[in-house]
């Protein structure tokens, strides 16, 4: 099965930004406590979309590398961040 999802959200970026909830601020302390996340770690956000998750880590001082194959989503993420 060959399934190319790189353009899956191209026509819905505006609605994705408008209606998709942000990650809750409680998520970061959870990752620290349960996954051993430290501020010294660099984050790779694969499928970073509009950058919502990347922003959570950037706001905590992490270096974040976002990888997003969808041009429209990546552009929205660049503008958001």
N, C-alpha and C positions, 0 to 999 in steps of 0.2 A: 504494500500500500504506500503510495506516494502522496503525502499531504503537505502542501505548501501553505503555511499560515502567515507568511510574511506580509500579506496585504489584508489580513482578516479585519483589522480595525480601521482601515484607511478611510472609509466613508462614515465612520462613527466617532471620530476623534473628538469632535466638539461635544457630543453627548457624553462620551466617556469622561471627559474633564468635568463636565457640569454635574453629572449624576453619580459618578463612582465615589464612594466615601473614601476619605483619607484613612491612613493607618492610625489607630488610636495611639496616643502618647504612651500608654501603658505597655505597648509592645516592646519598647526599647529596654526598660528595666527587666522585663520577662526574659529577653534574649541574654542580657547580662547574667541574670541569676541562673537560668536553666541551660544555657548553651555555652557559658564561659566567655561571652563576647567581652573584649577589652577595647578601650579607646585606641590602643596602639595598632589594632588590626585594620587592614585595608579591606574594603568591601567591593566585591564584584556583583553588580546587579544585572543578571543575565535576563533579557527580556524586560528591560527597564521601563518600557512604555513611556508614559508621560512624566516619569521621574518622581512619583509620589513616595515610593519606598526609598529611593536614593536620597530624597530630601530629609527623611527621618534620620538617616545616618549622617548626612552632611551637617545637620543641625547639632549633632553630638560631637562634631569635630573629626569625623573619619574622612579619610581619602576614599572616594568612591569612583569606580569605573563602571559606567553604564553601557550596556550593549543592547541595541534595539534595531532589529532588521527592518522594521516598518518605517519608511521615510516620514510619513505623516505623524506617527506617534513620536519618533525621535525628534522631529522639529518642535513638536509641542513640549516635549521634555526639556529641550534646550531653552525654550522661551520661559518655561516655568521655573527652571533652576537659574 
